[in-house]
Amino acid sequence: MSPTLSSPLRDVVGGKTAKAFETGLDLRTAGDLLRHYPRRYAERGVLTPLSDLREDEYVTVQAEIAKVDTRSMRNRRGTLVEVVVTDGNAQLRLTFFNQSWRASQLRPGQRGLFAGKVGSFNGRRQLTNPQTQLLEDDSDVEESMLTGLLPVYPATAAMPSWKVAKAIRIALDVVDIADDPLPDGLRDRRGLLPLREALRLVHQPDTFDEVKRAQLRLKWDEAFVLQVVLAQSRAAIAAQPATPREPKPGGLLDEFDRTLPFVLTDGQQQVSAQILDDLARTHPMHRLLQGEVGSGKTVVALRAMLAVVDSGGQAALLAPTEVLAQQHFRTLRHLLGPLAQAGELGGADVATRVALLTGSQGAKARRENLLDAASGAAGIVVGTHALLQEHVQFADLGLVVVDEQHRFGVEQRDALRAKGSAPPHVLVMTATPIPRTVAMTVYGDLETSELKELPLGRAPIETTVVALVDHPHWIERVWARIGEEVAAGRQAYVVCPRIDADAAEEDTDDETANAAAAVSEVAPMLAAGPLSAVRVEQLHGRMPADAKDDVMRRFTAGDVDVLVATTVIEVGVDVPNATVMVVLDADRFGVSQLHQLRGRIGRGSHAGLCLLVTTAAADTPARERVDGVAATLDGFALARLDLEQRREGDVLGASQSGARSSLRLLRLLRDEDVIADARVEATDLVAADPSLDEHPALADAVRELVDTDRAEYLEKA
């Protein structure tokens, strides 16, 4: 029997070569090899631009030999062959140690492929002992290299590009690729190649048009199989029973809307209508609510919670930190007023209670809140991971709201959902905008709502990069600017990457944290120096919960002028009087973090000023990240920039970033149309054939993509 795509690679290329592929390139099956696509294509006779080479990169270049010299080495025995190759403009030196035979093999005027790691010596770029493949030597070159385009593969020293090409040529000849995961009808509608032809053309094309057609088909493989998995997940959710939750006339929601001191934006009204419609259905809502910083997601979520309480159920709001949980608790109590004071003096006739559960609560308060949750007296329960503990019970959990969901593991979210007698409705919120294609992949089993419109009356925010590498004295002006705002009755944040000099904050890169600003150093420096005339306090994650809450209460009340903090204030903190945000070592933070931090100001009627302090040099990725945030307040545009900088990562795993990706050709930003079309096709197919019984090749592809861990992730996500 011929090997198939799932066969071990040793069945195709032999044990020794298979071991080299597994060790160097993590390729284990015939399918892995055939999906190891070329990084680029070289045209025969068109030389590689040598000026584009970067040091420490492993490259394969096509170049012409310009000069060959042989000499004895100065400091040790042996010979050194130096070969200069050119693309007609730039030059690259090839250095061969104790390989004197290279002088007769390599002659000026010859063209070939040269593979190795780019280094430098005396300021000149070079490849040391590179592997070579002369293109004019017909007896020694692969037949596929003599015509069409030359595929250049991601390679290693033991397995250069042309050896990869040789192994792939063998695989194309012997591997059985009869089964195609894309249904015939889909291929016909979309004008896509059969799988076998696409694999042949992506590896052995004659023209770039063939490359384009092959890559389009193979991108569809990645997009469609993934969207089928997500469509199956959505179908499974829709098949679950849920208790419909509808507000009642004259109930909490009506009273809340009647007393609301501001008008909801059009976006808030539209999204609220979507959510209330979902809650009234007999299967669980599974919706992602994403929006700009300060767009009013909390009010939308509160209206959903009140609708559930009106129906006799309860809502749980899960927050990632105690600071954010306490902030949500205070915000909900403030928004509801007498509606949150059931059983209290001054409470409204139609009212409920809001309970708070955190890990550091005192025993008495904790017992009272646990009882309110278990008895149903508290219609809304706000908490941290403490909500997930076994002894936390609800009378009738109807809605789970997860704030800043990316900070929670799948198991944690699932543990809270399991506390309902029937599957509860789920609303996932994030203030970190997500590009549409990411929402269709990472969160593809949720319906998505967006809030882009900011409430009326929000003040503008000016963002400036303070580049200390060019102007170190500007830091003095930063502190003076804070003093001016405080003198005008305003407040300010100063954010540092670290807590103290010995420990890096979790969100920072440990390798670069040693020189970063620390709260424990910056706060006393400011209090004793440039801000000695104002009230400076610290806030960070290692402080006791009651101390953190005390600082935030006093800052909110205006009794603290400047809060020196870590990213513990990144989300949920709402102090309208705070107008200045200074981020020290801003290049240590990600795009979304900087945007979130900036969102802590401009929440009132006074203009906001965000100062991003950095020592990063111009034209570096870190500086580009900071400059990108300063250039726009559009969180959705910044989300695209963030994805471009972080790379897609493994979109099916818990990690949302990193170099390794389960996507090989598909790019979440560049291929938005393919992903959107694949979602439509997958939804229709799964509706007609939920178990893929009529599509066995597709079912095999789904099983290959979704291993046990990923299946569990998608099932619970």
C-alpha positions in Angstrom: 0.0 0.0 0.0 1.2 3.5 -0.8 1.9 5.8 2.2 -0.8 8.3 3.0 -0.6 11.9 4.4 -0.8 10.4 7.9 2.0 7.9 7.4 5.3 8.3 9.3 7.8 10.2 7.4 10.3 7.3 7.5 8.0 5.4 5.2 8.6 8.0 2.5 12.2 9.2 2.9 13.9 6.6 5.1 14.8 6.6 8.7 17.9 8.8 8.7 16.4 11.6 6.6 13.1 11.4 8.6 15.1 11.8 11.8 16.8 14.9 10.5 13.4 16.4 9.5 12.0 15.6 13.0 14.9 17.0 14.9 15.5 20.1 12.9 12.0 21.0 11.5 9.5 19.1 13.7 8.1 17.2 10.7 6.9 13.7 11.5 4.4 12.6 8.9 4.2 12.7 5.1 1.5 15.3 5.5 3.8 17.4 7.6 6.4 17.3 4.9 4.0 18.2 2.1 2.6 21.0 4.1 6.1 22.4 4.7 5.6 25.1 2.2 8.3 27.2 0.5 9.2 30.4 2.2 9.7 32.1 -1.1 10.5 31.3 -4.8 13.6 32.2 -6.8 13.4 32.6 -10.5 16.1 30.8 -12.4 18.6 33.5 -13.5 17.2 36.1 -11.1 19.7 36.5 -8.3 18.8 37.0 -4.6 19.1 40.6 -3.4 22.0 40.2 -1.0 21.5 43.6 0.6 18.3 42.3 2.2 20.1 39.6 4.2 20.0 39.9 8.0 22.6 38.8 10.4 21.9 35.5 12.3 19.3 34.5 9.7 19.6 31.0 8.1 19.3 31.7 4.3 19.5 30.1 0.9 20.6 32.6 -1.8 21.0 32.3 -5.5 24.0 34.2 -6.6 26.9 34.4 -9.1 30.5 33.7 -8.1 32.6 36.7 -8.7 36.0 35.8 -7.2 37.8 32.8 -5.6 40.9 33.0 -3.5 42.9 30.4 -1.6 45.5 31.1 1.2 47.0 29.6 4.2 45.5 30.5 7.6 47.6 32.8 9.7 47.1 31.4 13.2 46.7 27.7 12.6 47.5 25.0 10.0 45.3 24.6 6.9 43.9 26.5 4.0 41.1 29.0 3.7 39.1 29.4 0.5 37.3 32.7 0.2 34.6 33.0 -2.4 32.9 36.3 -3.2 29.4 36.0 -4.7 27.3 38.8 -6.1 23.8 39.7 -7.2 25.1 42.4 -9.5 25.0 45.0 -6.8 25.9 43.8 -3.3 28.4 41.1 -2.4 28.5 38.3 0.1 31.6 36.4 1.2 31.6 32.6 1.5 34.4 31.2 3.8 35.5 27.6 3.6 38.0 26.3 6.2 40.2 23.3 5.2 38.2 22.6 2.0 40.9 23.4 -0.6 38.9 21.4 -3.2 36.3 24.1 -3.2 38.8 26.2 -5.3 38.5 23.9 -8.2 34.8 23.2 -7.8 33.7 26.9 -7.6 34.8 29.1 -10.5 34.0 32.8 -11.4 30.9 33.1 -13.6 29.1 30.1 -12.1 25.7 30.5 -10.5 24.4 28.4 -7.6 22.4 28.1 -4.4 24.4 28.8 -1.2 22.9 28.0 2.2 24.1 29.0 5.7 23.8 31.3 8.6 24.5 35.0 7.9 27.4 36.3 10.0 29.9 39.1 9.8 33.7 39.5 9.9 35.4 42.9 9.8 32.1 44.5 9.0 31.4 42.3 6.0 28.6 39.8 5.8 29.6 36.2 5.2 28.5 32.6 5.2 30.9 30.2 6.9 31.2 26.7 5.4 27.9 27.1 3.5 26.3 24.2 1.7 26.4 24.7 -2.1 24.4 23.6 -5.1 25.7 24.7 -8.5 22.9 25.2 -11.0 25.0 24.8 -14.1 26.2 21.3 -13.1 23.4 19.3 -14.7 24.7 16.0 -13.4 24.5 17.2 -9.8 21.4 19.2 -9.7 17.8 18.1 -9.2 15.8 18.0 -12.4 13.1 20.2 -10.8 15.7 23.0 -10.4 16.3 23.2 -14.1 12.8 24.5 -15.0 10.2 26.8 -13.5 10.7 28.5 -10.1 13.1 27.4 -7.4 11.3 26.8 -4.1 13.3 28.1 -1.1 12.2 26.3 2.1 12.6 27.0 5.8 15.7 24.8 6.4 18.4 23.8 8.8 22.2 23.2 8.4 21.6 19.5 8.2 18.7 19.8 5.8 19.3 22.7 3.3 16.5 23.9 1.0 17.4 21.7 -2.0 17.5 18.6 0.2 14.0 19.5 1.4 12.9 19.9 -2.2 14.3 16.5 -3.1 12.4 14.8 -0.2 9.2 16.6 -1.2 9.6 15.5 -4.8 9.8 11.9 -3.6 6.7 12.4 -1.4 4.7 13.8 -4.3 5.5 10.7 -6.3 4.7 8.1 -3.7 2.1 9.5 -1.3 -1.5 8.7 -1.9 -3.4 12.0 -1.9 -6.7 10.7 -3.2 -8.9 11.9 -0.4 -9.7 15.6 -0.5 -11.1 17.2 2.6 -12.9 20.0 0.6 -16.2 18.7 -0.9 -16.5 18.7 -4.7 -19.3 21.2 -4.6 -17.4 23.7 -2.5 -14.3 23.5 -4.8 -16.5 24.0 -7.8 -18.3 27.1 -6.3 -15.1 28.7 -5.2 -12.9 27.7 -8.2 -10.4 25.8 -6.1 -7.9 23.2 -7.2 -8.0 19.6 -6.1 -5.6 18.9 -3.2 -3.1 16.8 -5.2 -2.7 19.4 -7.9 -2.5 22.2 -5.3 0.3 20.4 -3.4 2.2 19.7 -6.7 2.0 23.3 -7.8 2.9 24.9 -4.5 6.1 22.8 -4.5 6.9 22.6 -8.2 5.4 25.6 -10.0 6.4 27.0 -13.3 4.8 30.4 -12.8 3.8 32.7 -9.9 0.2 32.4 -11.1 0.4 28.7 -10.3 1.8 29.5 -6.9 -1.1 31.9 -6.2 -3.7 29.3 -7.3 -2.1 26.6 -5.2 -1.7 28.8 -2.1 -5.4 29.9 -2.3 -6.6 26.3 -2.3 -4.3 25.4 0.7 -5.4 28.5 2.6 -8.9 27.2 2.2 -7.9 23.9 3.7 -6.7 25.7 6.9 -9.6 28.1 7.1 -12.4 25.7 6.3 -11.3 22.8 8.5 -11.0 25.2 11.4 -14.3 26.8 10.7 -16.0 23.4 10.6 -14.7 22.7 14.1 -16.1 26.0 15.3 -19.4 25.5 13.5 -19.7 22.1 15.2 -19.1 23.8 18.6 -21.8 26.4 17.8 -24.2 23.7 16.8 -23.6 21.8 20.0 -24.2 24.9 22.1 -27.4 25.6 20.2 -28.6 22.0 20.9 -28.3 22.5 24.7 -31.4 23.5 26.6 -31.5 26.7 28.5 -34.0 28.6 30.6 -35.3 31.7 28.7 -34.7 34.9 30.6 -37.0 37.8 29.9 -37.5 41.0 31.8 -40.9 41.7 33.2 -42.8 44.9 32.8 -42.2 47.3 35.7 -39.3 45.2 36.9 -35.7 46.0 37.7 -34.7 46.6 34.1 -37.5 49.1 33.5 -36.8 50.9 36.7 -33.1 51.1 35.9 -33.7 52.5 32.5 -36.2 55.0 33.9 -33.7 56.4 36.5 -30.6 56.2 34.3 -29.1 59.8 34.3 -27.7 59.5 30.8 -28.9 58.4 27.4 -27.5 55.1 26.0 -25.5 55.4 22.8 -27.0 53.9 19.6 -24.4 51.2 19.9 -25.3 50.4 23.4 -29.0 50.2 22.5 -28.3 47.9 19.5 -26.0 45.5 21.4 -28.4 45.4 24.4 -31.2 44.4 22.0 -29.1 41.6 20.6 -28.3 40.3 24.1 -31.9 40.5 25.4 -33.0 38.6 22.3 -30.4 35.9 23.0 -31.5 35.6 26.6 -35.1 35.0 25.6 -34.2 31.9 23.6 -34.3 28.3 24.7 -30.6 27.6 24.1 -27.7 29.3 25.8 -26.4 32.6 24.7 -22.7 32.5 23.9 -21.8 36.1 22.9 -18.6 38.1 22.9 -19.0 41.7 23.7 -15.9 43.7 22.7 -15.5 47.4 22.6 -13.4 50.5 22.8 -12.0 51.5 26.2 -14.8 53.5 27.9 -17.5 52.6 25.4 -19.9 51.6 28.1 -19.8 47.7 28.2 -20.5 47.7 31.9 -23.9 49.3 31.5 -24.8 46.9 28.7 -23.8 43.9 30.8 -25.7 45.3 33.8 -28.9 45.6 31.7 -28.5 41.9 30.7 -28.0 40.9 34.4 -31.1 42.8 35.4 -33.2 41.1 32.8 -32.1 37.7 34.2 -32.8 38.9 37.8 -36.3 40.0 36.6 -36.9 36.4 35.4 -36.1 35.0 38.8 -32.5 34.1 38.1 -29.1 35.3 39.2 -26.1 36.7 37.3 -22.4 36.2 38.2 -19.7 38.6 37.1 -16.2 37.1 37.0 -13.3 39.6 37.2 -9.6 38.7 36.9 -8.3 40.8 39.9 -9.6 41.9 43.2 -9.0 45.6 42.3 -11.3 45.1 39.2 -13.8 43.0 41.1 -14.1 45.7 43.8 -14.3 48.4 41.2 -17.2 46.5 39.4 -18.9 46.0 42.8 -18.8 49.7 43.5 -19.8 50.7 40.0 -22.8 48.4 39.9 -24.0 49.6 43.4 -23.5 53.2 42.3 -25.4 52.7 39.0 -28.3 50.8 40.6 -28.6 53.1 43.7 -31.7 52.1 45.7 -32.3 49.2 43.2 -29.3 47.4 44.8 -30.6 47.9 48.3 -33.2 45.2 48.8 -34.0 44.8 52.5 -32.1 48.0 53.4 -33.4 51.3 54.6 -34.0 53.5 51.6 -34.1 50.6 49.2 -36.5 50.7 46.3 -39.7 48.6 46.2 -38.3 46.7 43.2 -34.7 45.9 44.3 -32.1 43.2 44.6 -28.7 42.9 46.2 -25.2 42.9 44.8 -22.8 40.6 46.6 -18.9 40.6 46.4 -16.8 37.5 46.8 -13.0 37.7 46.8 -10.3 35.5 48.3 -9.2 38.0 50.9 -12.6 38.9 52.4 -13.1 38.7 56.1 -14.9 35.7 57.4 -18.1 37.6 58.4 -18.5 39.4 55.1 -17.8 36.2 53.2 -20.4 34.2 55.1 -23.0 36.8 54.5 -22.3 37.0 50.7 -22.1 33.2 50.4 -25.6 33.0 52.0 -27.0 35.8 49.7 -25.7 33.9 46.7 -27.0 30.5 47.8 -30.4 31.8 48.8 -30.9 34.0 45.8 -31.2 37.2 47.8 -28.3 38.5 45.8 -29.4 38.7 42.2 -25.9 39.8 41.1 -22.7 38.3 42.5 -19.4 39.9 41.6 -16.1 38.1 42.3 -12.7 36.9 41.4 -11.5 33.3 41.1 -13.1 32.8 44.6 -16.5 32.4 42.7 -15.1 29.1 41.3 -14.7 27.4 44.6 -16.9 24.3 45.3 -18.6 25.7 48.3 -19.9 28.8 46.3 -23.5 28.0 45.3 -26.3 29.8 43.5 -30.0 29.4 43.8 -30.6 29.8 40.1 -27.6 30.9 38.0 -28.9 32.2 34.7 -26.1 34.3 33.3 -22.3 34.3 33.6 -20.5 37.5 32.6 -16.7 37.0 32.2 -14.8 40.3 32.1 -11.4 40.4 30.4 -11.9 36.8 29.5 -8.4 36.3 28.1 -7.1 36.3 31.7 -9.0 33.2 32.6 -8.2 29.6 31.7 -10.9 27.4 30.0 -11.3 25.3 33.1 -12.0 28.3 35.3 -14.7 29.6 33.0 -16.2 26.1 32.7 -16.2 25.7 36.5 -18.5 28.7 36.9 -20.8 27.7 34.1 -21.2 24.3 35.8 -22.8 26.0 38.9 -26.1 26.5 37.0 -28.8 23.8 37.2 -29.2 24.2 33.4 -26.5 25.6 31.1 -26.4 29.4 31.9 -26.2 32.1 29.3 -22.7 33.4 28.8 -21.5 36.9 28.0 -17.8 37.3 27.5 -16.5 40.9 27.6 -13.2 42.3 26.6 -12.0 45.9 26.4 -9.2 44.8 24.1 -10.6 45.1 20.6 -10.1 42.0 18.5 -9.7 42.0 14.7 -12.7 40.5 12.9 -10.7 37.5 11.6 -9.4 36.7 15.1 -13.0 36.9 16.4 -13.9 34.4 13.6 -11.1 32.0 14.6 -10.1 32.2 18.3 -13.6 33.1 19.3 -15.4 31.5 16.4 -17.9 29.6 18.5 -19.3 32.9 19.9 -21.6 35.4 18.3 -19.8 38.8 18.3 -21.1 42.3 19.3 -19.0 45.4 19.0 -19.1 48.8 20.8 -17.1 51.4 18.9 -19.0 54.6 19.9 -18.0 56.5 23.0 -20.6 58.1 25.2 -21.3 61.8 24.7 -19.2 64.2 26.9 -16.0 62.1 26.9 -13.0 64.3 26.8 -10.3 64.0 24.1 -6.9 62.4 24.9 -3.6 63.6 23.6 -0.8 61.0 23.4 2.8 62.0 23.2 6.0 59.8 23.1 8.7 61.1 25.4 11.8 59.8 23.8 14.5 60.0 26.4 17.1 58.4 24.1 17.1 61.7 22.2 16.1 64.1 25.0 16.9 62.7 28.5 16.0 66.0 30.2 12.4 65.7 29.0 11.6 63.6 32.1 11.8 66.7 34.2 9.0 68.2 32.1 6.9 65.1 32.6 6.9 65.5 36.4 6.3 69.3 36.0 3.3 68.5 33.8 1.8 66.2 36.5 2.3 69.0 39.0 0.4 71.5 36.8 -2.6 69.1 36.5 -2.7 68.4 40.2 -2.5 72.2 40.9 -5.6 72.5 38.7 -7.4 70.0 40.8 -6.8 66.9 38.7 -5.2 63.5 39.4 -2.6 61.4 37.6 -1.3 57.8 37.2 2.3 56.8 36.9 2.7 53.2 35.6 5.8 51.1 36.0 6.6 47.7 34.6 7.9 46.3 37.9 6.9 46.3 41.6 10.4 46.5 43.0 14.0 46.1 42.0 14.2 42.4 42.6 11.0 41.1 40.9 9.6 41.6 37.4 5.9 42.1 36.9 4.3 39.1 35.3 3.4 40.9 32.1 7.0 42.0 31.5 9.8 40.3 29.6 12.1 38.9 32.4 15.2 39.2 30.2 14.7 43.0 29.9 13.1 43.8 33.3 16.4 44.5 35.2 16.6 48.1 34.0 12.9 48.9 34.1 11.2 51.3 36.4 9.8 49.9 39.7 6.9 51.2 41.8 8.9 50.8 45.0 11.6 53.1 43.7 9.7 55.6 41.6 7.0 56.4 44.2 9.4 57.5 47.0 11.6 59.3 44.5 8.6 61.4 43.3 7.4 62.0 46.8 10.7 63.2 48.0 11.6 65.1 44.8 9.7 66.6 41.9 6.2 65.8 43.4 7.0 66.5 47.1 4.1 69.0 47.2 1.4 66.5 46.3 0.0 63.3 47.7 1.7 60.2 46.2 0.6 56.6 46.9 1.6 53.1 45.6 -0.6 50.4 44.2 0.5 46.9 43.0 -0.6 43.3 43.0 1.4 42.2 46.1 -0.3 44.6 48.5 -2.9 43.1 50.9 -6.4 43.3 49.5 -7.7 45.7 52.1 -4.7 48.0 51.5 -5.3 48.0 47.7 -9.0 48.7 48.3 -8.1 51.6 50.7 -5.7 53.2 48.2 -8.3 52.9 45.4 -11.1 54.3 47.5 -9.0 57.3 48.5 -7.8 57.9 44.9 -11.4 57.7 43.7 -12.4 60.2 46.4 -9.7 62.6 45.5 -7.6 62.1 48.6 -4.6 60.9 46.6 -3.2 63.1 43.8 -0.8 60.7 42.1 -1.0 56.9 42.0 2.2 55.1 41.1 1.1 51.6 40.1 1.7 48.5 38.0 -0.7 47.3 35.3 -3.1 46.4 38.2 -5.0 49.5 37.1 -5.1 48.5 33.4 -8.8 47.7 33.2 -12.0 48.6 35.1 -10.6 51.5 37.1 -12.9 54.5 36.6 -11.8 57.9 38.1 -13.2 60.7 35.9 -11.0 63.3 37.7 -7.7 61.5 36.6 -6.4 63.4 33.5 -2.7 62.3 33.2 -1.3 58.9 32.4 2.5 58.5 32.5 3.8 55.1 31.4 7.5 54.6 32.2 9.4 52.2 30.0 6.4 52.2 27.7 8.3 49.9 25.2 8.1 47.1 27.8 4.3 46.9 27.3 2.2 45.5 24.5 0.0 47.6 22.2 -3.2 46.5 23.9 -1.8 47.1 27.3 -0.8 50.7 26.4 -4.2 51.3 24.9 -5.9 50.0 28.0 -3.8 52.1 30.3 -4.5 55.2 28.3 -8.2 54.4 28.7 -8.0 55.1 32.4 -7.9 58.9 31.6 -10.3 61.1 29.6 -13.3 59.5 31.4 -14.7 62.8 32.5 -15.2 66.3 31.0 -11.5 67.3 31.3 -9.0 66.6 28.4 -6.6 63.7 29.0 -2.8 63.6 28.5 -1.0 60.3 28.0 2.8 60.5 28.1 4.6 57.3 26.9 8.1 57.5 28.2 10.7 55.3 26.4 14.4 54.9 25.9 13.9 52.7 22.8 15.8 53.8 19.8 13.9 54.9 16.7 13.2 52.3 14.0 13.2 49.4 16.5 10.1 47.2 16.9 9.6 48.4 20.5 9.6 52.0 19.4 7.3 51.3 16.5 4.9 49.8 18.9 4.9 52.9 21.2 4.7 55.2 18.2 1.8 53.2 16.8 -0.2 53.7 20.0 0.5 57.4 20.0 -0.7 57.7 16.4 -4.3 56.7 17.0 -7.0 56.3 19.6 -8.8 53.7 17.5 -8.6 50.4 19.5 -9.6 48.3 16.5 -6.8 49.7 14.4 -4.4 49.1 17.3 -5.7 45.5 17.5 -4.5 44.9 14.0 -1.1 46.5 14.8 -0.9 44.3 17.8 -1.6 41.1 15.8 1.0 42.2 13.1 3.6 42.6 15.8 2.8 39.6 17.9 2.2 37.2 15.0 -0.8 34.9 15.0 0.5 32.3 17.4 -1.3 29.0 17.8 -4.9 30.2 17.3 -6.4 27.0 18.7 -4.3 26.9 21.8 -4.5 28.9 25.1 -1.6 31.1 23.9 -2.6 34.0 21.6 0.9 34.8 20.5 4.2 33.3 19.6 6.3 32.2 16.6 4.8 28.8 16.1 1.3 28.7 14.6 -1.1 26.0 13.5 -1.6 28.2 10.5 1.0 27.7 7.8 -0.2 29.8 4.8 -3.3 31.5 6.2 -2.8 34.9 7.7 -5.5 36.3 9.9 -5.2 39.8 8.7 -4.3 39.3 5.1 -6.8 36.5 4.3 -9.9 38.0 5.9 -12.1 37.2 2.8 -11.0 33.5 2.8 -11.8 33.2 6.5 -15.2 34.9 6.2 -16.2 32.7 3.1 -15.0 29.6 4.9 -17.1 30.4 7.9 -20.2 30.6 5.7 -19.5 27.3 3.9 -18.7 25.5 7.1 -21.9 26.7 8.8 -24.0 25.5 5.9 -22.2 22.1 5.7 -22.4 21.4 9.5 -26.1 22.4 9.5 -26.7 19.7 6.8 -24.2 17.1 8.1 -23.4 17.8 11.8 -21.3 14.6 12.3 -19.6 14.8 8.9 -20.9 11.3 8.1 -21.2 12.2 4.4 -17.7 13.8 4.3 -15.2 11.2 5.7 -12.1 13.0 4.3 -13.2 16.2 6.0 -13.9 14.3 9.2 -10.3 12.9 9.1 -8.9 16.4 8.6 -10.9 17.7 11.6 -9.6 14.8 13.8 -6.1 15.6 12.7 -6.4 19.3 13.5 -8.2 18.8 16.8 -6.2 16.7 19.2 -7.5 15.9 22.6 -6.3 19.1 24.3 -7.5 21.3 21.5 -10.9 19.6 21.4 -11.4 20.2 25.1 -10.3 23.8 24.7 -12.8 24.4 21.9 -15.6 22.5 23.7 -15.3 24.7 26.8 -14.1 28.0 25.3 
